[in-house]
Structure formats: C-alpha cells, structure tokens
Amino acid sequence: MKYSPLTAISPIDGRYQIKTDSLRPIFSEYGLFRFRVQVEIEWLKALAQQEEITEIATFDDASLKQLEQIMNDFSIEDAEAIKEIEKTTNHDVKAVEYFIRNSIQDNPTLLKASQFIHFACTSEDINNLSHALMLKTAREEVLLPSLDMIIYSLQQLTDTYATTPMLSRTHGQTASPTTLGKELGVFIYRLQRQRQQLAGVDCLGKMNGAVGNFNAHLSAYPDINWMSLSQCFVESLGLDWNSHTTQIESHDYIAEYFHAVMRINTVLIDMCRDIWSYISLGYFKLKLKEGEIGSSTMPHKVNPIDFENAEGNLGIANGIMDHLAQKLPISRWQRDLTDSTVLRNMGVGIAHTLIAFDATLKGLSKVDINETRLHEDLEHAWEVLAEPIQTVMRRYGIDNAYEKLKHLTRGQTITQEALASFIKKLAIPDDAKQYLLELTPHNYIGNAEQLAKLTLGK
C-alpha cells in the first residue's frame, strides 16, 4: 500500500501529522542520524586539537568548513545513504561512521584522519549524546515555546476576568465565591512552576568508552587526560557531563525530563476538565466558527472537543512517558539492549504532548464568558454567606456560631432577606453588623483579584 498520512498506523504521522511537523527533524530516524553525524564529527574535531595525537594534522579552514557542511547540510538523501550502508553493516552507528568517511574522500587532510572517526568509541558514546541533543532541542525549540503560548493565553484570560465573580464548587456543591481570573491564575502558577523544573533538568552525556573507564583511550594515549577531554567535549555540545557510567549513560535525567513533562500534562488535564465543567455549567460559551459541526445529529450543539482532545492525548503521552521513565534507568550489568528500542519512542510521548498543547491553545481561544449565567448562580447562592457570618460571630464570642448557621442554612433555600434578618439580631458591634449586611455573593471574593494579578506579575 502506498504510504500517505491516510495509511499511517499512528495518528502522529496520520491525522495529526501537521501538528507534529516540528518534531520530525528531531525525533525521526533522520533526526537521530543527523545528531549522530554531528557528534562523530565534533569528536573528530576535538581529537584533532589534542597535541598528543600527532597522527592527526591540524585541520585547515577548508577542511573545517567541509566538516561543518556535512553536519549543517545533512539531508534526507544523506540519511538514505546511511540506510543503504546499513544494509551491509547491519549496524546503524557504524553506517554513520562509514558515511562520514565516504563524504571526505576528496580531502587529503581529512582522509588521513579518517581512522580517528569513532576513535575509542562504543556506539553508546554516540547514541547517548545524540539522544540528549534530541531531548534538549525538543525542549528548547518546541515544548517550552508551546507551553509558553498556553501560559500567555491563560494570562490574557486571567487579566480580563481578574475581577469577574464566580461561584465556587467544592465536592460539586456551592462554596465561597471566587473570581474566574483567580481560578485560571492558579493554573498559570502551577504551569510556571513545572515549566521551571522542566527547563532545569540537566541533559547529561558521557564519552568514556565501552564500560565507562576509558580503557581503549588510555591504551592508545596514556598521557592524555581523557576525563578532562571528555568533560570539555560533552559540555561543548551544550550538555552536562556524566562522569560515572557503565557502557550506557544511566538515563536518570531522561526519567527526570519525562516526569517533568508528565507533571505539566497532569496540570493541563486538571485544567481541561475544569474548563470543560465550566462550559457544562454555562459559565463559558464557545465561540462559533462558520461551517463547524458540533454533533452529527443535534444541530444545536457546540461541543468542547478541543479540551476533550487535549485530555485524551495528554493521557496517552503520560502513559508512554511513564513507561520510558520507569524502564530506561534500568540496564543489566554494564549494558543490555532493552533500552535501545524503547529510546526510539522518545518522540512519541512528546508528540502526543504537542498535539494536546495545540488542542488546549485552540480551546482557550474559543472560550467566552457568559456573565448572565455567572450572575444567576451567584444570586441563587446566598447560603455561601453563612461562612463569613459565623466567622465574625466567633470573633465576637457568640457561642455555637457554626451550629447556629448550620441550622439556618443547611438544606434550606436562603434569601438575602432571611440573612439580613438573622444578622440584625446578632449581638455584635454595629460596624461589624453593617459589614455583614453589605456582603453579597458577588462581592464576597476575598483577595481573589489580588491573587489573579499576582500570577500576571510572574
């Protein structure tokens, strides 16, 4: 069958392929080859700078430019050439090495140094650095910018609705009023905190040979400080050096990375469910888009499909990343290959996350406040003022304040007039009594407005 997005097994490369295009140069096999080529060439350049390695002549400008071009101009055709070599080698990392050798045949200086391509390396030296570069690139260029767009959209809504009163619900029951902006601001605060943790995850790398001891390196050049060279090389790639490993980099940071993304996704699931519920209550309306169908049979419906789509994809993403986070730090003795096939799925969880981010952003762009509905609910919830009344009664020493308000309000339909009558009979100072009489479900919002604006300040 001819390949097209319609014949793709995974919706990442099918229905949602447009939404995940930014990840293709990073997490595809082409992307993995591209990063491997980068690591191999940068290692060759690093070796050429070592005075103790007299067998490599200093690279002239033309040679360095050629190496840069191999990295920077890496194409689909180059990746296909590596795949062709792999048919013979049956080893994808070795195929990359041979590809680079084939690419420098016309340069005598580089050709003479070709035996130092992949020098003293095990495949995992190249792979772990490539994977770290993939994750770091995805974080900096895709994940964080996409998350920032969601946070910015929430900031706009929070700013607009910072003072808009709304009835709260705890355990599904009416509760002390808040503002719509403050409730959205809670998610801003949570997302910013988790964003900071994701941004702070160190992407680690190692370059230390077959079992992490520089065995081969020291056998060839015992006078080189290989630990120092390894650290400088890894850090030159923009990564953090892991000094103690087996044959593989231990992948603990990958677990930290995915757990950070999972926490962001969990916050967004919570937010999507809340907004879905507010839409169900009528607090939010969804802006209409010409030509869109809400239901195939009920013409009146405008469904909150974007938040539902986001919730579903966030769940899939977390399930995949949870497995990677649990599996990848585990390897038998110095090395087994159970991580190899799993690592090829790093982009899957991130892709579903990106699909969800896009749906969330789309959903946020459609929500519009229904002030009439918010006002109606507040007007029918005078019982929520039992809280401030009994609290003020306690301040002034009235016994059994909670119990008296419980008797007055629980299971009863409470009106403004009934509360006013109760307040006027209280043995409390006149100014306190007047304060309580002026309370309404609309203005009993505590410092919700201040809290909303504090999240904007962050």
Secondary structure, 3 states (H helix, E strand, C coil): CCCCHHHCCCCCCCCCHHHHHHHHHHHCHHHHHHHHHHHHHHHHHHHHCCCCCCCCCCCCHHHHHHHHHHHHCCCHHHHHHHHHHHHHHCCHHHHHHHHHHHHCCCCHHHHHCHHHCCCCCCHHHHHHHHHHHHHHHHHHHHHHHHHHHHHHHHHHHHHHCCCCEEEEEECCEEEEEEEHHHHHHHHHHHHHHHHHHHHCCCCEECCCCCCCCCHHHHHHCCCCCHHHHHHHHHHHCCCEECCCCCCCCCCHHHHHHHHHHHHHHHHHHHHHHHHHHHHHHCCEEECCCCCCCCCCCCCCCCCCHHHHHHHHHHHHHHHHHHHHHHHCCCCCCCCCCHHHHHHCCHHHHHHHHHHHHHHHHHHHHHEEECHHHHHHHHHCCHHHHHHHHHHHHHHCCCCCHHHHHHHHHCCCCCCHHHHHHHHHCCCCCHHHHHHHHHCCCCCCCCCHHHHHHHHHHC
